[in-house]
Amino acid sequence: IIVGWKTRLFAFLLAGFTLIAGIIFHNQFSDPNELNHFMKNLSIVGGFLYLVKFGAGELSLDNRKSRNR
């Protein structure tokens, strides 16, 4: 994701992984600490979904490949 190669695919996969990990490991919502960690994971999923929707930007390898075509 950092270099922008296949950003949308890897962001989608990482969003799914992060959501599943949050549900499995931080599911004790009565504990404020666990709820905080779950909400953190949910925020990270939101960031990954933003990348899925809008891509990596102008400096990414994906963008350079599409300009060269």
C-alpha positions as CSV (number, residue, x, y, z in Angstrom):
1,I,0.0,0.0,0.0
2,I,2.9,2.4,0.8
3,V,4.2,2.4,-2.8
4,G,0.8,2.3,-4.4
5,W,1.0,-1.0,-6.2
6,K,-2.4,-2.8,-6.4
7,T,-3.6,-0.5,-3.7
8,R,-7.3,-1.1,-4.0
9,L,-7.0,-4.9,-3.9
10,F,-4.7,-4.9,-0.9
11,A,-6.7,-2.3,0.9
12,F,-9.8,-4.4,0.4
13,L,-8.1,-7.5,1.7
14,L,-6.6,-5.7,4.7
15,A,-10.0,-4.1,5.5
16,G,-11.6,-7.5,5.7
17,F,-8.7,-8.9,7.8
18,T,-8.8,-6.0,10.2
19,L,-12.6,-6.2,10.6
20,I,-12.5,-10.0,11.3
21,A,-9.5,-9.6,13.7
22,G,-11.4,-6.9,15.6
23,I,-14.6,-9.0,15.9
24,I,-12.6,-12.1,17.0
25,F,-10.2,-10.5,19.4
26,H,-12.0,-7.4,20.7
27,N,-15.6,-8.7,21.3
28,Q,-16.0,-8.0,25.0
29,F,-17.8,-4.7,24.5
30,S,-18.6,-4.4,28.3
31,D,-14.9,-3.8,28.9
32,P,-14.1,-0.1,27.9
33,N,-10.5,-1.1,26.9
34,E,-11.7,-3.8,24.5
35,L,-14.4,-1.5,23.1
36,N,-11.7,1.2,22.5
37,H,-9.5,-1.4,20.6
38,F,-12.5,-2.5,18.5
39,M,-13.3,1.1,17.6
40,K,-9.7,1.6,16.6
41,N,-9.9,-1.4,14.3
42,L,-13.2,0.0,12.9
43,S,-11.5,3.3,12.2
44,I,-8.6,1.5,10.4
45,V,-11.2,-0.4,8.3
46,G,-12.7,3.0,7.3
47,G,-9.3,4.2,6.2
48,F,-8.8,1.1,4.1
49,L,-12.2,1.5,2.5
50,Y,-11.3,5.1,1.6
51,L,-8.4,3.7,-0.3
52,V,-10.6,1.1,-2.0
53,K,-12.9,3.9,-3.2
54,F,-10.4,6.6,-4.2
55,G,-7.2,4.8,-4.8
56,A,-3.7,5.7,-3.7
57,G,-3.2,9.1,-5.4
58,E,-0.9,10.7,-8.0
59,L,2.4,9.4,-6.7
60,S,1.4,5.7,-6.7
61,L,2.8,3.1,-9.0
62,D,-0.8,2.3,-10.1
63,N,-1.3,5.8,-11.3
64,R,2.1,5.9,-13.1
65,K,1.2,2.6,-14.9
66,S,-2.1,4.0,-16.1
67,R,-0.5,7.2,-17.4
68,N,2.1,5.2,-19.4
69,R,-0.6,3.3,-21.4
